[in-house]
Amino acid sequence: MTVDHPVTLDATTDVLATTLDTVLYVRSACQDPTSELACADDVGAGNPRSHLTVALQPGTYYLIVDGRNVGSAGAST
């Protein structure tokens, strides 16, 4: 996503349709883990979904929804 003014990004997979154990990342370069600006794993004990809030300045960013474990399967919304 590209933002042209400061914004707060609020992203979540914490909805009933999500059955995958998710992790959310925001990066400034899609395939460069060193450009990670924020990361969120489990919402809480017993809830493997994710919720992330991060302040962003003007620029281009990538929101990545990932499975927590290699070979994970399930739906994410």
VEXKOL-47358 format. One line per field, with one value per residue (C-alpha): chain; residue number from 0; x, y, z; residue in one letter. Coordinates in Angstrom, 1 decimal, always signed. Layout:
VEXKOL-47358
cadena <- [A/...]
num <- [NUM/...]
c1 <- [X/...]
c2 <- [Y/...]
c3 <- [Z/...]
residuo <- [A/...]
//
This chain:
VEXKOL-47358
cadena <- [A/A/A/A/A/A/A/A/A/A/A/A/A/A/A/A/A/A/A/A/A/A/A/A/A/A/A/A/A/A/A/A/A/A/A/A/A/A/A/A/A/A/A/A/A/A/A/A/A/A/A/A/A/A/A/A/A/A/A/A/A/A/A/A/A/A/A/A/A/A/A/A/A/A/A/A/A]
num <- [0/1/2/3/4/5/6/7/8/9/10/11/12/13/14/15/16/17/18/19/20/21/22/23/24/25/26/27/28/29/30/31/32/33/34/35/36/37/38/39/40/41/42/43/44/45/46/47/48/49/50/51/52/53/54/55/56/57/58/59/60/61/62/63/64/65/66/67/68/69/70/71/72/73/74/75/76]
c1 <- [+0.0/+1.1/+0.2/+0.5/+0.0/+0.6/-1.9/-2.5/-2.8/-5.1/-5.0/-6.5/-7.2/-9.2/-12.5/-14.3/-13.6/-9.8/-8.8/-5.0/-2.5/-1.5/+1.3/+1.1/+4.1/+4.5/+7.6/+8.9/+10.5/+8.3/+10.9/+13.4/+12.8/+15.2/+12.8/+10.2/+8.4/+5.9/+5.0/+2.0/+1.4/-1.3/-4.0/-3.9/-3.7/-5.8/-6.4/-3.8/-5.2/-3.3/-4.0/-1.6/-1.7/+1.2/+1.7/+3.0/+4.6/+4.2/+5.7/+5.1/+4.5/+3.7/+1.2/+2.1/-0.3/+1.7/+1.1/+2.8/+4.3/+5.8/+3.1/+0.3/-3.1/-6.3/-8.3/-7.4/-9.7]
c2 <- [+0.0/+3.6/+6.3/+10.0/+11.3/+9.8/+7.1/+4.4/+0.9/-1.5/-5.0/-8.2/-11.8/-12.1/-13.1/-16.4/-17.4/-17.5/-21.0/-20.6/-19.7/-16.3/-13.8/-10.3/-8.2/-4.7/-4.1/-1.3/-3.8/-6.9/-9.7/-8.1/-9.2/-6.5/-3.9/-5.1/-2.2/-4.2/-7.8/-9.4/-13.0/-14.5/-12.1/-13.9/-17.2/-19.7/-17.3/-17.9/-15.1/-11.8/-8.1/-5.3/-1.6/+0.6/+4.3/+4.8/+7.9/+8.6/+5.8/+2.4/-0.6/-4.3/-6.0/-9.7/-12.4/-15.5/-18.9/-19.3/-22.7/-24.3/-26.4/-24.6/-24.9/-23.1/-20.0/-16.4/-13.5]
c3 <- [+0.0/-0.6/+1.9/+1.2/+4.7/+8.2/+9.0/+11.6/+10.0/+11.9/+10.5/+11.9/+11.2/+14.4/+12.7/+13.0/+9.3/+10.1/+11.0/+10.3/+13.0/+11.5/+11.9/+10.5/+9.3/+7.9/+5.9/+3.7/+1.3/+0.5/+0.5/+3.0/+6.6/+7.8/+6.6/+9.1/+10.9/+12.9/+13.7/+15.5/+16.5/+18.7/+19.9/+23.3/+25.0/+23.1/+20.2/+17.4/+15.2/+14.9/+15.3/+14.4/+14.8/+13.5/+12.7/+9.2/+7.6/+3.9/+1.8/+0.4/+2.7/+2.5/+4.8/+4.9/+6.3/+7.0/+8.5/+11.9/+11.1/+7.9/+6.3/+8.1/+6.4/+6.9/+5.9/+6.7/+6.2]
residuo <- [M/T/V/D/H/P/V/T/L/D/A/T/T/D/V/L/A/T/T/L/D/T/V/L/Y/V/R/S/A/C/Q/D/P/T/S/E/L/A/C/A/D/D/V/G/A/G/N/P/R/S/H/L/T/V/A/L/Q/P/G/T/Y/Y/L/I/V/D/G/R/N/V/G/S/A/G/A/S/T]
//
